[in-house]
Amino acid sequence: MTKDASGVALKVRLALKDASAASQSVGPPGSPVEMSCGGRTFADIGRRMLDSLMLRQQRISSTDSVLASVSGARRPTYRELVKAAFQPRLWNATQQVSLGGAPYTQMEANFPLFFGLAIQMYESTLISDRAPLDAYLQGDHTAMNDQQVQGMNLFLGKGKCISCHGGAELTNAGSRLLFQPRERIERMVMADGLTTLYDNGFYNTGVRPASEDLAVGGSDAWGNPLSFTREYNTVLKGGSIPDPLDVDVCTFEARLSPAIPCDPTLKPNVGFRDSVDGAFKTPTLRNIALTGPYFHNGSRATLQQVMEFYNRGGDRRGEDASNTSGFDHPAVNQHNASNLDPDMTRLNLTPDEVDALVKFMEVGLTDPRVAWERAPFDHPSLILPQGEKGDENAVVQKAAGPNVTTRQALDANILLQPVGAEGRTALQGPLQPFNNDL
């Protein structure tokens, strides 16, 4: 940032609290696997975008809840938007800065900051809190029918869904842990009868063997564990970790000691058993009817299939003490026969009860503003490439031109139409579940 009138930008360390959405958003644009070419920096992306008109190739509804003012007028450039939204000290340096030995303007160098924060601030406006369940819990008992109410009661009881999908966000990995950070780590008795520690809100439900994907049991690019639980073990060994971590053992479901009152000075043994390999973050169930396919590998197309999975106790491959959801991980001294969550048992739901649970999730948890894309869930148009035009034998070749000098296949595009604040028309109807297109 710039600190005086010299026009020189100084490199400073910036720490943004609770900005994971901003961090997540800057990953795909520069990734050669997702959206970019190899070796391209985010500053390169900024250089290309800053003088482009915003959403240049996209149409905006005249009633768009955010962008209506520019729907029919000259659109500003991203450079103009940055200047309007961010403090001058973040972009007004007159001298260039060096990134990886290459010169960039300060605005180009800070483009990932602008990009990430803009997306995070927009996403923070998309609060889905008007589902029939919300109205029912606020006293409107006509908001859900008898079958959906039965499904809600099963969700809270016999179906055991609430064990992982708790709170207003319907996930134990929700923002509650931001306000109760000492509960990020939990301790409980697992399906094999042994006690273990794990990251609160992250569970191994035995969808696939953990060896296929360690999930939160993996490490980042610098070798640090992704799991708070394994970071805790590192601290107990006297090591250092990148995240601040304060653990309250008195909040553990399975206490370290049966003594009452609890002794908060107690610590687990160094090298304690954990259950983080193959454990995935519990997703919110809000608008779940519209977010298929389901599970971390997309293996279920419908909520009916999801409930059939849980009703049979998952897809374990042996008895509780020898199922293959566990993983022999000698690098971290974890030789667990099972990481299976203890609630993964047969539910013995009847077909009618399964149907009630499905209807509760499909209808009771869907915010109609989301289904009908009403404000704040309206949006400009978007072109979505869906493979190439052609068949299994050949593809249509893109026409040659100044920017097309090599043989390229012609994209098959889907146009997502612009929707204004009033949402989709009656003719369009609401958004449909994923499996409707199968």
C-alpha positions in Angstrom: 0.0 0.0 0.0 1.0 3.6 -0.3 1.6 5.6 2.9 2.8 9.0 1.6 2.9 11.2 -1.5 6.0 9.5 -2.9 4.0 7.3 -5.1 5.9 4.2 -3.9 3.9 1.1 -2.8 5.2 -0.7 0.3 4.6 -4.4 0.7 2.6 -5.1 3.9 1.2 -8.2 5.5 -2.6 -8.2 5.5 -4.6 -10.5 7.7 -8.4 -10.6 7.1 -10.4 -12.3 9.8 -13.0 -14.8 8.7 -12.3 -14.3 5.0 -12.3 -17.9 3.8 -14.8 -17.0 1.1 -12.4 -14.4 -0.3 -9.5 -16.9 -0.2 -11.6 -19.6 -1.9 -12.7 -17.3 -4.7 -9.2 -16.4 -5.8 -8.3 -20.1 -6.4 -10.1 -21.1 -9.6 -9.3 -18.1 -11.9 -5.6 -18.8 -11.7 -5.8 -22.6 -11.7 -4.7 -24.4 -14.8 -7.1 -27.2 -13.8 -10.1 -24.9 -13.6 -10.1 -21.6 -15.4 -6.6 -20.5 -16.5 -3.4 -21.3 -18.4 -0.4 -22.6 -16.6 2.0 -20.0 -15.2 -0.5 -17.1 -15.3 -0.5 -15.0 -12.2 -3.5 -13.1 -10.7 -1.7 -9.9 -11.5 -1.8 -11.0 -15.2 -5.5 -11.5 -14.9 -5.9 -8.1 -13.4 -3.9 -6.5 -16.3 -6.2 -8.1 -18.8 -9.5 -7.3 -17.0 -9.0 -3.8 -15.5 -9.8 -1.8 -18.6 -12.5 -4.1 -19.8 -16.2 -3.1 -19.4 -17.8 -5.0 -16.6 -19.8 -8.0 -17.7 -19.1 -6.9 -21.3 -20.5 -10.1 -22.9 -23.4 -10.5 -20.5 -26.9 -9.1 -20.5 -28.3 -7.5 -17.3 -32.0 -7.2 -16.6 -33.4 -3.7 -16.2 -34.8 -4.8 -12.8 -31.6 -6.4 -11.5 -31.5 -5.9 -7.8 -27.8 -4.9 -7.8 -26.9 -3.9 -11.4 -30.1 -2.3 -12.8 -28.4 1.1 -12.9 -25.9 -0.1 -15.5 -28.3 -2.4 -17.5 -28.9 0.1 -20.3 -26.1 2.6 -19.8 -22.4 2.6 -20.5 -20.9 0.1 -18.1 -17.9 1.1 -16.0 -14.6 -0.6 -16.4 -13.2 -2.8 -13.6 -10.6 -0.1 -13.0 -13.3 2.4 -12.3 -15.1 0.0 -10.0 -11.9 -0.6 -8.0 -11.3 3.1 -7.6 -14.9 3.6 -6.4 -14.9 0.7 -3.9 -11.4 0.6 -2.4 -9.2 3.1 -0.6 -6.7 5.0 -2.9 -3.7 3.7 -0.8 -4.4 0.2 -2.3 -4.2 1.3 -5.9 -2.8 4.8 -6.4 1.0 4.2 -6.5 2.8 5.9 -9.4 5.7 3.5 -9.4 5.4 -0.1 -10.4 6.0 -3.0 -8.1 7.8 -6.3 -8.8 6.1 -9.7 -8.6 8.3 -12.7 -9.4 10.7 -10.3 -11.1 8.0 -8.9 -13.4 6.7 -5.3 -13.2 3.1 -4.6 -12.4 1.0 -1.6 -11.4 -0.1 -1.6 -7.8 -3.7 -2.1 -8.9 -2.7 -5.1 -10.9 -0.7 -6.5 -8.1 -3.6 -6.1 -5.6 -6.2 -7.4 -8.0 -6.6 -10.7 -6.1 -7.4 -8.7 -3.0 -10.1 -6.7 -4.9 -11.5 -9.8 -6.6 -11.7 -11.9 -3.4 -13.2 -9.2 -1.2 -15.8 -8.2 -3.9 -17.0 -11.8 -4.2 -17.0 -12.4 -0.4 -19.1 -9.2 0.2 -21.6 -10.1 -2.5 -21.9 -13.7 -1.3 -22.6 -12.4 2.2 -25.8 -10.8 0.9 -27.2 -14.2 -0.3 -28.8 -15.3 3.0 -31.4 -18.0 2.4 -33.6 -17.8 5.5 -37.2 -17.9 4.2 -37.8 -21.6 3.7 -41.1 -23.1 4.9 -39.2 -24.5 7.9 -38.4 -20.9 8.9 -42.0 -19.9 8.8 -43.1 -23.0 10.6 -40.6 -22.4 13.5 -41.8 -18.8 13.7 -45.4 -20.0 14.4 -47.0 -20.4 11.0 -48.0 -24.1 11.2 -49.6 -23.9 7.8 -46.2 -23.5 6.1 -45.6 -27.2 6.0 -48.1 -30.0 5.5 -48.5 -33.1 7.7 -46.1 -35.2 5.7 -43.4 -32.5 5.9 -43.9 -32.0 9.6 -43.5 -35.8 10.0 -40.3 -35.6 8.1 -39.1 -32.8 10.3 -39.8 -34.9 13.4 -37.9 -37.8 11.9 -35.1 -35.4 11.0 -34.8 -34.5 14.7 -35.3 -38.0 16.0 -35.3 -41.4 14.5 -33.4 -40.3 11.3 -30.5 -38.9 13.4 -30.0 -36.1 10.8 -29.7 -33.4 13.4 -26.6 -35.1 14.9 -24.6 -33.7 12.0 -26.9 -31.1 10.5 -27.5 -28.9 13.5 -28.3 -25.2 14.0 -29.9 -22.6 11.8 -27.5 -23.4 9.0 -28.3 -27.2 9.3 -24.6 -28.1 9.6 -22.4 -28.6 12.7 -19.6 -27.0 10.6 -21.5 -23.7 10.4 -20.6 -20.2 11.7 -21.4 -21.2 15.3 -17.8 -22.4 15.5 -16.6 -18.8 14.7 -18.2 -17.7 17.9 -17.2 -20.8 19.9 -13.8 -21.5 18.5 -12.8 -23.6 21.5 -15.2 -26.2 20.2 -13.6 -26.8 16.8 -12.3 -30.1 18.1 -14.6 -32.8 19.5 -14.1 -36.1 21.3 -16.5 -39.0 21.1 -16.8 -42.8 21.0 -16.7 -44.1 17.4 -18.5 -46.9 15.7 -15.8 -49.4 16.7 -16.3 -48.5 20.4 -13.0 -46.6 20.8 -12.6 -43.0 21.8 -11.2 -40.5 19.3 -10.8 -36.8 18.6 -12.0 -35.2 15.3 -12.8 -31.8 13.7 -16.3 -30.7 14.8 -18.6 -30.8 11.8 -16.4 -33.2 9.7 -17.4 -36.8 9.6 -16.6 -40.0 7.8 -19.9 -41.6 6.8 -18.4 -44.4 4.8 -19.4 -43.3 1.4 -16.1 -44.6 0.0 -12.9 -45.9 1.6 -10.8 -43.1 3.1 -7.8 -44.2 1.1 -9.5 -42.7 -2.0 -9.6 -39.2 -0.5 -8.2 -38.2 2.9 -10.4 -35.1 2.9 -9.6 -33.1 6.0 -7.0 -35.7 6.9 -4.8 -34.4 4.1 -2.1 -31.6 4.2 -1.7 -28.3 2.5 0.9 -27.4 -0.1 3.4 -26.6 2.8 2.9 -29.9 4.6 0.6 -28.4 7.3 -2.4 -30.6 8.4 -5.7 -29.4 7.2 -7.3 -30.7 10.3 -7.5 -28.7 13.6 -7.3 -32.0 15.4 -3.9 -32.8 13.9 -2.7 -29.2 14.5 -3.6 -29.8 18.2 -1.5 -32.9 18.3 1.4 -30.9 16.8 1.0 -28.3 19.6 1.0 -31.0 22.3 4.3 -32.2 20.8 5.7 -28.7 21.2 5.5 -27.8 17.5 4.2 -24.7 15.8 1.0 -24.4 13.7 -0.2 -21.7 11.2 -3.6 -21.3 12.9 -4.4 -19.9 16.4 -5.9 -22.8 18.4 -7.5 -22.8 21.8 -9.1 -26.1 22.9 -11.5 -26.4 25.8 -11.5 -30.1 26.9 -14.5 -29.5 29.1 -16.7 -29.1 26.0 -15.8 -32.6 24.8 -18.8 -35.0 24.4 -16.6 -37.8 25.8 -14.6 -36.2 28.6 -11.0 -36.8 29.3 -11.9 -37.5 32.9 -15.2 -38.4 34.6 -14.5 -35.8 37.3 -17.1 -33.2 38.0 -16.4 -30.3 37.7 -14.2 -30.8 34.7 -10.5 -30.0 34.9 -9.8 -27.6 32.0 -6.0 -28.1 32.4 -6.2 -31.7 31.2 -4.6 -32.5 27.9 -4.9 -35.6 25.6 -1.9 -37.9 25.4 0.6 -36.9 22.7 -0.1 -39.0 19.6 -3.8 -39.5 20.5 -6.0 -41.4 18.1 -7.9 -39.1 15.7 -10.7 -39.7 13.2 -10.0 -37.2 10.4 -8.9 -39.3 7.5 -11.8 -39.5 5.0 -13.9 -37.0 7.1 -15.7 -34.4 5.0 -17.4 -31.2 6.0 -21.1 -31.5 6.7 -22.9 -29.4 4.1 -25.9 -27.2 4.8 -29.2 -28.8 3.9 -30.8 -25.5 2.9 -32.0 -25.6 -0.7 -30.7 -29.2 -0.8 -33.2 -30.2 -3.5 -31.4 -27.9 -5.9 -27.8 -28.8 -5.2 -27.5 -32.4 -6.4 -25.7 -34.6 -7.1 -24.9 -35.6 -3.5 -22.0 -36.7 -1.4 -18.4 -35.7 -2.0 -18.1 -37.9 -5.0 -21.5 -37.1 -6.5 -22.5 -40.7 -6.3 -26.2 -40.1 -5.5 -28.5 -38.3 -7.9 -31.6 -37.9 -5.7 -32.4 -37.3 -2.0 -34.3 -40.6 -2.1 -31.0 -42.4 -2.9 -29.3 -40.4 -0.1 -31.9 -41.5 2.5 -31.7 -45.1 1.3 -28.0 -45.0 1.9 -28.4 -43.7 5.4 -31.3 -46.0 6.2 -29.2 -49.1 5.5 -26.4 -47.7 7.7 -24.2 -46.6 4.8 -22.0 -48.8 2.5 -19.7 -50.3 5.1 -17.6 -53.2 4.0 -17.4 -55.3 7.1 -18.4 -55.1 10.7 -18.0 -51.8 12.7 -14.5 -52.7 14.0 -13.2 -53.8 10.6 -14.9 -51.7 8.0 -12.8 -50.0 5.4 -13.8 -46.5 6.0 -10.6 -46.2 8.2 -7.1 -45.7 6.8 -3.7 -46.9 7.8 -1.8 -43.6 7.9 1.7 -44.4 9.4 3.0 -40.9 8.5 0.9 -39.5 11.4 0.8 -42.6 13.5 -2.8 -43.3 12.8 -3.6 -47.0 12.4 -7.4 -46.9 12.6 -9.4 -49.8 11.5 -12.4 -47.5 11.4 -13.2 -43.8 11.3 -16.9 -44.5 10.8 -19.2 -42.1 12.6 -21.0 -43.8 15.4 -24.4 -42.7 14.1 -23.9 -44.7 10.9 -26.2 -47.6 11.9 -29.4 -49.0 10.4 -32.2 -46.5 10.9 -35.1 -48.9 10.2 -37.1 -46.2 8.6 -40.3 -47.4 6.8 -40.8 -46.4 3.1 -43.4 -43.9 4.2 -40.9 -42.4 6.7 -38.2 -42.2 4.0 -40.7 -40.4 1.8 -41.6 -38.0 4.6 -38.0 -37.1 5.2 -37.3 -36.6 1.5 -40.4 -34.3 1.2 -39.3 -32.3 4.3 -35.9 -31.7 2.7 -37.2 -31.1 -0.8 -40.0 -28.7 0.1 -39.5 -27.6 3.8 -35.9 -26.5 3.3 -36.2 -24.7 -0.1 -36.3 -20.9 0.1 -38.8 -20.0 -2.7 -36.6 -16.9 -3.5 -33.8 -19.3 -4.5 -36.0 -21.6 -6.5 -37.6 -18.7 -8.4 -34.3 -16.7 -8.5 -35.9 -13.6 -6.9 -33.8 -10.9 -5.3 -31.3 -11.2 -3.9 -30.8 -14.4 -5.9 -31.3 -12.8 -9.4 -28.4 -12.5 -11.8 -27.1 -11.4 -15.2 -26.9 -13.8 -18.2 -24.1 -16.3 -18.3 -22.7 -18.5 -21.1 -21.8 -22.0 -19.8 -19.6 -24.2 -22.1 -20.9 -27.7 -22.0 -18.4 -29.7 -24.0 -18.1 -29.4 -27.8 -20.6 -29.7 -30.7 -20.4 -33.0 -32.4 -20.8 -36.7 -31.6 -18.7 -39.7 -30.5 -16.9 -39.7 -33.8 -16.1 -36.1 -34.6 -16.5 -32.5 -33.4 -17.3 -29.4 -35.2 -14.2 -27.2 -35.8 -14.2 -23.6 -34.7 -13.8 -21.1 -37.6 -10.3 -19.7 -38.1 -9.7 -16.0 -37.3 -7.2 -13.6 -35.8 -7.5 -15.2 -32.4 -7.9 -18.8 -33.6 -4.8 -20.0 -35.2 -4.9 -23.6 -34.2 -7.4 -26.3 -34.7 -10.1 -25.9 -32.0 -13.4 -27.6 -31.4 -16.6 -25.4 -31.4 -18.0 -25.1 -27.9 -21.5 -26.2 -27.2 -22.9 -23.4 -25.0 -25.8 -23.2 -22.7 -27.2 -19.6 -22.1 -28.3 -18.8 -18.6 -30.8 -16.1 -19.2 -30.7 -12.8 -17.1 -33.2 -12.7 -14.3 -34.4 -9.5 -12.6 -35.4 -8.9 -9.0 -38.9 -10.2 -9.7 -37.5 -13.6 -10.5 -38.3 -16.2 -13.1 -41.6 -16.1 -15.0 -44.5 -18.5 -14.5 -43.7 -19.9 -17.9 -40.1 -20.6 -16.9 -41.2 -22.1 -13.6 -38.9 -22.6 -10.6 -35.4 -24.2 -10.8 -35.6 -28.0 -10.9 -33.5 -30.7 -9.2 -30.4 -31.9 -10.9 -31.8 -35.3 -11.7 -34.6 -33.8 -13.8 -32.0 -33.4 -16.6 -30.9 -37.0 -16.5 
